[in-house]
Amino acid sequence: MAKQNKNKERKIGSQVVEKKSWWSNKKNRSRFWTTLILLILIYFFIVNNTREEPKEGLYPPGYQSQTEQTNNSQN
């Protein structure tokens, strides 16, 4: 049997066809950017919902806080 060279590059005519990189495939680029955007959105969602903000400023006139409303309803 004849020996086969498996490392030989594929040729079309006299041109050598180069293997395409992972990034050159449009489907892979789309998956990469979609995953990146989703990770960024999840990060900001977690940061926004886990941080505690102190209550600042005055309440509007006539506003009763929750603790005052429960105390008034019990009397």
Secondary structure as UniProt FT lines:
FT   TURN            6..7
FT   STRAND          11..12
FT   TURN            13..14
FT   STRAND          15..16
FT   TURN            22..24
FT   HELIX           26..50
FT   TURN            61..62
FT   HELIX           66..74
//
